[in-house]
Amino acid sequence: MEEKKRKYVPEFLRARFEILGTVTFAALFSVVVLLVSIPFANNAWFRLGNSVFFGFTILFVSLSLLLVIVSRYIMYRTRNSFQMTWGQYVGWCLGEIVLISLLYTVFTVTIARPEDMTSTGIFINSLEYVLVCLGFPYIIAAMFFTIVHQEKTIRLINMKEDVPGESGQQKDGRLEKITLFDNSGVLKLSVSSSQLYYIESDDNYIKVWYLDGKGNLKTYMLRCRLKTVEESFAGTELVRCHRKFIVNMAKVKVLRKEKDGYELELDDDRIEPIPVTKTYTDNVLSLFSEGKTVQ
C-alpha cells in the first residue's frame, strides 16, 4: 500500500532530450540573469570585461555548468536503476543549487577575502541568487515538458481512435490488432495482438517484440514513450509490469515468484523472463488470467 502512495517523477523528465533541454534552458536563463544583475551587484570579483576577475567569472560559470551536466548525466544513466519520487527529484535539484552556492562561497572567500561578510552570509546570499538562476528554469522546463507530453498523449490517443478497423478493434472483449503511432502521429506499426509479446522502453523510443508471418521473433523500434502506450491501451491485455516493459498478458505462460519478486515467463522460449517490479505487482496479479500457472 505504501508503494502506491508514492508519487514518482514522470519518466520523460529523466529522458535524454528533456534533460538536455532543461540544462540548455537553465544555462541560457542563468546567463541572462547574470548579464542583467552584474552591473547592479555588490560583488568584489564577479565581473565582465577586460580584467583578471573576468577570468575567475568564466571559470566559476564553467565549473557550475560542468557540475550540472555531470549531475544530470548521472540522473539520466540511473533512470532504469530506480524510480525517482518527486521528493527525490526536488532534493536532487536543491543539491545542485547548494553545491554551486558552496562553489561560489569558496571563490569569494579565496579571491575577494571580504571583511564585511562571513562565509555563512556569503553562502546565504549566493544560495538566493542560484535559486533564481536554476530554480525558475527547472520549474518552467518541467511544466513545459509535462504539457508537451500530455498534448502528445491526447493527440495520439485521438488518432488511434480515428483509425477504422485497427487499434481499438475488439472481439469478445479482447484487442484483435495493436496499432502504434510515433510522437509525430505517424502510424508506424499495426500488428495482431496474438502476435505481439511485449514492448520495451529504450529512452525516448520503444521496441515492439512480435512474431512475423513466418514465426520469426522480430523487433520494431519507433519514437514513442512507454507511458503513452500504457495510457492508450489501458484496460486491455497490454499491462505495464516494469518501468521498461509492457507485456501482452495473453502471451504469459507462467507467473513465478522469485527471490527478488515476480517474473513473467512468456510462451516463447526465445524470450527471457520479464521482471515485475513492486510498483506494478498488484496490477499484474489482479489482471493475471485464471488459466495460467503461478509457481
Kinemage of the C-alpha trace (Angstrom):
@kinemage 1
@onewidth
@group {chain A} dominant
@subgroup {mainchain}
@vectorlist {calphas} color= white
{ca met a 1} P 0.000 0.000 0.000
{ca glu a 2} L 2.842 2.362 0.842
{ca glu a 3} L 4.334 1.860 -2.617
{ca lys a 4} L 1.171 3.109 -4.288
{ca lys a 5} L 1.081 6.315 -2.270
{ca arg a 6} L 4.477 7.432 -3.522
{ca lys a 7} L 4.398 9.928 -6.366
{ca tyr a 8} L 7.053 9.258 -8.970
{ca val a 9} L 8.611 11.677 -11.414
{ca pro a 10} L 7.383 11.045 -14.986
{ca glu a 11} L 9.904 9.039 -16.962
{ca phe a 12} L 10.202 11.698 -19.655
{ca leu a 13} L 11.785 14.187 -17.213
{ca arg a 14} L 14.783 11.841 -16.968
{ca ala a 15} L 14.991 11.127 -20.707
{ca arg a 16} L 17.875 12.353 -22.861
{ca phe a 17} L 16.058 15.054 -24.816
{ca glu a 18} L 14.282 16.538 -21.791
{ca ile a 19} L 17.453 16.600 -19.668
{ca leu a 20} L 19.388 18.256 -22.492
{ca gly a 21} L 16.601 20.792 -22.915
{ca thr a 22} L 16.472 21.513 -19.180
{ca val a 23} L 20.237 22.055 -18.928
{ca thr a 24} L 20.297 24.268 -22.031
{ca phe a 25} L 17.374 26.394 -20.871
{ca ala a 26} L 18.838 26.721 -17.354
{ca ala a 27} L 22.207 27.786 -18.786
{ca leu a 28} L 20.666 30.417 -21.066
{ca phe a 29} L 18.388 31.684 -18.294
{ca ser a 30} L 21.350 31.963 -15.905
{ca val a 31} L 23.404 33.883 -18.468
{ca val a 32} L 20.575 36.389 -18.929
{ca val a 33} L 20.220 36.839 -15.162
{ca leu a 34} L 24.000 37.185 -14.909
{ca leu a 35} L 24.196 39.887 -17.583
{ca val a 36} L 21.316 41.825 -16.069
{ca ser a 37} L 22.390 41.625 -12.447
{ca ile a 38} L 26.167 42.083 -12.588
{ca pro a 39} L 26.088 45.874 -13.143
{ca phe a 40} L 23.914 46.275 -10.060
{ca ala a 41} L 25.501 43.595 -7.877
{ca asn a 42} L 27.614 44.456 -4.872
{ca asn a 43} L 30.345 41.949 -5.636
{ca ala a 44} L 34.103 42.246 -5.413
{ca trp a 45} L 35.065 39.776 -8.118
{ca phe a 46} L 32.082 38.662 -10.216
{ca arg a 47} L 32.751 40.887 -13.248
{ca leu a 48} L 32.542 41.136 -17.019
{ca gly a 49} L 35.047 42.976 -19.184
{ca asn a 50} L 38.799 43.068 -19.561
{ca ser a 51} L 40.065 42.230 -16.082
{ca val a 52} L 41.566 39.356 -14.127
{ca phe a 53} L 38.239 38.903 -12.349
{ca phe a 54} L 36.568 38.184 -15.662
{ca gly a 55} L 38.731 35.064 -15.894
{ca phe a 56} L 37.530 33.942 -12.467
{ca thr a 57} L 33.946 34.642 -13.511
{ca ile a 58} L 34.304 32.452 -16.621
{ca leu a 59} L 35.958 29.710 -14.552
{ca phe a 60} L 33.153 29.762 -11.995
{ca val a 61} L 30.437 29.676 -14.652
{ca ser a 62} L 32.204 26.820 -16.481
{ca leu a 63} L 32.613 24.756 -13.311
{ca ser a 64} L 28.970 25.362 -12.370
{ca leu a 65} L 27.765 24.264 -15.803
{ca leu a 66} L 30.007 21.190 -15.651
{ca leu a 67} L 28.564 20.308 -12.245
{ca val a 68} L 25.009 20.500 -13.582
{ca ile a 69} L 25.903 18.472 -16.687
{ca val a 70} L 27.542 15.713 -14.620
{ca ser a 71} L 24.619 15.688 -12.195
{ca arg a 72} L 22.035 15.396 -14.971
{ca tyr a 73} L 24.107 12.750 -16.742
{ca ile a 74} L 24.030 10.656 -13.578
{ca met a 75} L 20.278 11.236 -13.333
{ca tyr a 76} L 19.898 10.038 -16.917
{ca arg a 77} L 22.146 6.989 -16.530
{ca thr a 78} L 20.329 5.823 -13.402
{ca arg a 79} L 16.831 6.178 -14.896
{ca asn a 80} L 16.496 2.408 -15.341
{ca ser a 81} L 18.040 1.550 -11.961
{ca phe a 82} L 15.396 3.122 -9.747
{ca gln a 83} L 12.229 5.173 -9.878
{ca met a 84} L 12.679 8.686 -8.565
{ca thr a 85} L 9.986 10.226 -6.401
{ca trp a 86} L 9.130 13.897 -6.634
{ca gly a 87} L 10.774 14.403 -3.251
{ca gln a 88} L 13.998 12.850 -4.524
{ca tyr a 89} L 13.843 14.910 -7.717
{ca val a 90} L 13.399 18.167 -5.803
{ca gly a 91} L 16.171 17.110 -3.420
{ca trp a 92} L 18.438 16.412 -6.390
{ca cys a 93} L 17.774 19.863 -7.835
{ca leu a 94} L 18.362 21.517 -4.477
{ca gly a 95} L 21.590 19.551 -4.121
{ca glu a 96} L 22.866 21.079 -7.359
{ca ile a 97} L 21.902 24.547 -6.119
{ca val a 98} L 23.650 24.033 -2.763
{ca leu a 99} L 26.847 22.739 -4.401
{ca ile a 100} L 27.040 25.703 -6.771
{ca ser a 101} L 26.398 28.073 -3.864
{ca leu a 102} L 29.251 26.426 -1.928
{ca leu a 103} L 31.482 26.785 -5.001
{ca tyr a 104} L 30.637 30.484 -5.206
{ca thr a 105} L 31.369 30.888 -1.493
{ca val a 106} L 34.793 29.272 -1.913
{ca phe a 107} L 35.593 31.537 -4.865
{ca thr a 108} L 34.519 34.646 -2.960
{ca val a 109} L 36.423 33.811 0.223
{ca thr a 110} L 39.542 32.825 -1.722
{ca ile a 111} L 39.607 35.613 -4.303
{ca ala a 112} L 37.942 38.650 -2.709
{ca arg a 113} L 38.515 37.940 1.003
{ca pro a 114} L 35.679 40.267 2.076
{ca glu a 115} L 35.987 41.642 5.603
{ca asp a 116} L 32.402 42.822 5.982
{ca met a 117} L 30.765 39.408 5.394
{ca thr a 118} L 31.150 35.998 6.947
{ca ser a 119} L 31.341 32.808 4.951
{ca thr a 120} L 27.831 31.957 6.132
{ca gly a 121} L 26.489 35.283 4.923
{ca ile a 122} L 28.155 34.839 1.544
{ca phe a 123} L 26.686 31.343 1.222
{ca ile a 124} L 23.162 32.530 2.081
{ca asn a 125} L 23.345 35.365 -0.446
{ca ser a 126} L 24.683 33.072 -3.144
{ca leu a 127} L 22.010 30.487 -2.338
{ca glu a 128} L 19.285 33.050 -3.009
{ca tyr a 129} L 20.958 34.038 -6.295
{ca val a 130} L 21.429 30.457 -7.533
{ca leu a 131} L 17.853 29.586 -6.568
{ca val a 132} L 16.699 32.234 -9.029
{ca cys a 133} L 19.174 31.186 -11.739
{ca leu a 134} L 18.363 27.469 -11.568
{ca gly a 135} L 15.142 27.084 -9.606
{ca phe a 136} L 12.966 29.021 -12.021
{ca pro a 137} L 14.231 27.364 -15.235
{ca tyr a 138} L 13.938 23.919 -13.626
{ca ile a 139} L 10.293 24.571 -12.733
{ca ile a 140} L 9.478 26.117 -16.125
{ca ala a 141} L 11.178 23.274 -18.024
{ca ala a 142} L 9.341 20.607 -16.010
{ca met a 143} L 5.997 22.319 -16.637
{ca phe a 144} L 6.734 22.767 -20.344
{ca phe a 145} L 7.728 19.140 -20.964
{ca thr a 146} L 4.754 17.904 -18.934
{ca ile a 147} L 2.330 19.943 -21.055
{ca val a 148} L 4.016 18.803 -24.282
{ca his a 149} L 3.855 15.169 -23.183
{ca gln a 150} L 0.186 15.416 -22.235
{ca glu a 151} L -0.690 17.048 -25.560
{ca lys a 152} L 1.153 14.319 -27.480
{ca thr a 153} L -0.599 11.610 -25.498
{ca ile a 154} L -4.037 13.117 -26.147
{ca arg a 155} L -3.274 13.602 -29.845
{ca leu a 156} L -2.001 10.048 -30.285
{ca ile a 157} L -4.998 8.578 -28.451
{ca asn a 158} L -7.357 10.580 -30.668
{ca met a 159} L -5.508 9.491 -33.793
{ca lys a 160} L -5.630 5.887 -32.654
{ca glu a 161} L -9.386 6.106 -32.227
{ca asp a 162} L -9.767 7.640 -35.694
{ca val a 163} L -8.134 4.686 -37.467
{ca pro a 164} L -11.000 2.391 -38.540
{ca gly a 165} L -10.581 -1.345 -38.122
{ca glu a 166} L -7.184 -1.015 -36.471
{ca ser a 167} L -6.198 -0.060 -32.958
{ca gly a 168} L -9.055 -0.445 -30.507
{ca gln a 169} L -10.819 -3.090 -32.572
{ca gln a 170} L -12.032 -5.717 -30.116
{ca lys a 171} L -13.648 -9.077 -30.244
{ca asp a 172} L -15.135 -10.704 -27.153
{ca gly a 173} L -13.512 -8.010 -25.018
{ca arg a 174} L -10.014 -8.608 -26.462
{ca leu a 175} L -7.987 -6.497 -28.842
{ca glu a 176} L -7.551 -8.025 -32.281
{ca lys a 177} L -4.981 -5.563 -33.576
{ca ile a 178} L -2.480 -3.202 -31.968
{ca thr a 179} L -1.691 -0.009 -33.881
{ca leu a 180} L 1.164 2.190 -32.745
{ca phe a 181} L 1.991 5.781 -33.700
{ca asp a 182} L 5.212 7.716 -33.215
{ca asn a 183} L 5.400 11.055 -31.422
{ca ser a 184} L 4.547 12.883 -34.651
{ca gly a 185} L 1.283 10.987 -35.002
{ca val a 186} L 2.508 8.872 -37.921
{ca leu a 187} L 1.196 5.301 -37.960
{ca lys a 188} L 4.291 3.096 -37.699
{ca leu a 189} L 3.163 -0.428 -36.857
{ca ser a 190} L -0.050 -2.426 -36.819
{ca val a 191} L 0.271 -5.988 -35.532
{ca ser a 192} L -2.186 -8.671 -34.488
{ca ser a 193} L -2.436 -8.878 -30.712
{ca ser a 194} L -1.937 -12.639 -30.970
{ca gln a 195} L 1.497 -11.985 -32.496
{ca leu a 196} L 2.673 -9.309 -30.071
{ca tyr a 197} L 4.655 -10.368 -26.991
{ca tyr a 198} L 5.904 -7.290 -25.185
{ca ile a 199} L 7.005 -3.682 -25.603
{ca glu a 200} L 10.284 -2.432 -24.175
{ca ser a 201} L 11.292 1.124 -23.340
{ca asp a 202} L 14.541 2.498 -24.728
{ca asp a 203} L 14.753 6.102 -23.579
{ca asn a 204} L 12.561 8.131 -25.983
{ca tyr a 205} L 11.920 5.058 -28.102
{ca ile a 206} L 10.106 1.775 -27.660
{ca lys a 207} L 10.936 -1.670 -29.037
{ca val a 208} L 7.984 -3.818 -30.045
{ca trp a 209} L 8.652 -7.566 -29.913
{ca tyr a 210} L 6.362 -9.654 -32.112
{ca leu a 211} L 6.197 -12.687 -34.435
{ca asp a 212} L 6.193 -12.203 -38.187
{ca gly a 213} L 4.197 -14.339 -40.620
{ca lys a 214} L 6.938 -16.999 -40.655
{ca gly a 215} L 7.096 -17.347 -36.890
{ca asn a 216} L 10.347 -15.388 -36.544
{ca leu a 217} L 10.738 -13.187 -33.459
{ca lys a 218} L 11.120 -9.624 -34.670
{ca thr a 219} L 11.620 -6.237 -33.055
{ca tyr a 220} L 10.454 -2.857 -34.334
{ca met a 221} L 11.664 0.441 -32.893
{ca leu a 222} L 9.756 3.707 -33.018
{ca arg a 223} L 9.979 7.038 -31.273
{ca cys a 224} L 7.268 6.873 -28.624
{ca arg a 225} L 7.125 6.670 -24.842
{ca leu a 226} L 6.109 3.590 -22.954
{ca lys a 227} L 3.809 5.748 -20.834
{ca thr a 228} L 1.895 6.766 -23.969
{ca val a 229} L 1.352 3.121 -24.895
{ca glu a 230} L 0.261 2.330 -21.342
{ca glu a 231} L -2.319 5.123 -21.363
{ca ser a 232} L -3.509 4.332 -24.889
{ca phe a 233} L -4.203 0.660 -24.125
{ca ala a 234} L -5.368 0.935 -20.519
{ca gly a 235} L -7.869 -1.769 -19.650
{ca thr a 236} L -6.631 -4.203 -22.309
{ca glu a 237} L -4.346 -7.228 -22.140
{ca leu a 238} L -1.339 -4.929 -22.593
{ca val a 239} L -0.229 -4.476 -18.994
{ca arg a 240} L 2.631 -2.459 -17.517
{ca cys a 241} L 4.763 -4.700 -15.300
{ca his a 242} L 8.018 -2.768 -15.064
{ca arg a 243} L 9.422 0.681 -15.790
{ca lys a 244} L 10.827 -0.770 -19.003
{ca phe a 245} L 8.192 -3.294 -20.023
{ca ile a 246} L 4.578 -3.669 -21.109
{ca val a 247} L 3.562 -7.298 -21.581
{ca asn a 248} L 0.764 -8.883 -23.573
{ca met a 249} L -0.830 -10.906 -20.779
{ca ala a 250} L -2.404 -13.225 -23.347
{ca lys a 251} L 1.118 -14.466 -24.125
{ca val a 252} L 2.117 -15.122 -20.494
{ca lys a 253} L 2.575 -18.810 -19.701
{ca val a 254} L 3.839 -18.670 -16.109
{ca leu a 255} L 3.846 -16.128 -13.310
{ca arg a 256} L 6.652 -17.103 -10.978
{ca lys a 257} L 7.647 -15.804 -7.547
{ca glu a 258} L 11.391 -15.368 -7.265
{ca lys a 259} L 13.648 -14.071 -4.504
{ca asp a 260} L 13.607 -10.510 -5.819
{ca gly a 261} L 9.926 -10.536 -6.808
{ca tyr a 262} L 7.703 -11.918 -9.527
{ca glu a 263} L 8.647 -12.591 -13.110
{ca leu a 264} L 6.624 -13.453 -16.189
{ca glu a 265} L 7.503 -16.326 -18.489
{ca leu a 266} L 6.068 -15.964 -21.985
{ca asp a 267} L 5.044 -18.800 -24.273
{ca asp a 268} L 8.147 -18.466 -26.448
{ca asp a 269} L 11.396 -19.985 -25.139
{ca arg a 270} L 13.436 -17.435 -27.082
{ca ile a 271} L 12.234 -14.673 -24.752
{ca glu a 272} L 13.887 -14.243 -21.361
{ca pro a 273} L 11.566 -13.984 -18.315
{ca ile a 274} L 10.357 -10.441 -17.756
{ca pro a 275} L 10.560 -8.994 -14.221
{ca val a 276} L 7.638 -7.478 -12.343
{ca thr a 277} L 8.555 -4.594 -10.057
{ca lys a 278} L 6.779 -3.835 -6.788
{ca thr a 279} L 5.030 -0.795 -8.238
{ca tyr a 280} L 3.131 -2.930 -10.732
{ca thr a 281} L 2.830 -6.221 -8.813
{ca asp a 282} L -0.741 -5.694 -7.580
{ca asn a 283} L -1.907 -4.631 -11.033
{ca val a 284} L -0.339 -7.679 -12.685
{ca leu a 285} L -1.705 -10.088 -10.089
{ca ser a 286} L -5.213 -8.678 -10.378
{ca leu a 287} L -5.213 -8.941 -14.158
{ca phe a 288} L -3.467 -12.282 -14.463
{ca ser a 289} L -5.827 -14.700 -16.170
{ca glu a 290} L -7.111 -17.642 -14.158
{ca gly a 291} L -5.942 -20.211 -16.676
{ca lys a 292} L -2.249 -19.549 -16.130
{ca thr a 293} L 0.056 -21.211 -13.644
{ca val a 294} L 1.517 -19.482 -10.611
{ca gln a 295} L 4.620 -21.086 -9.095
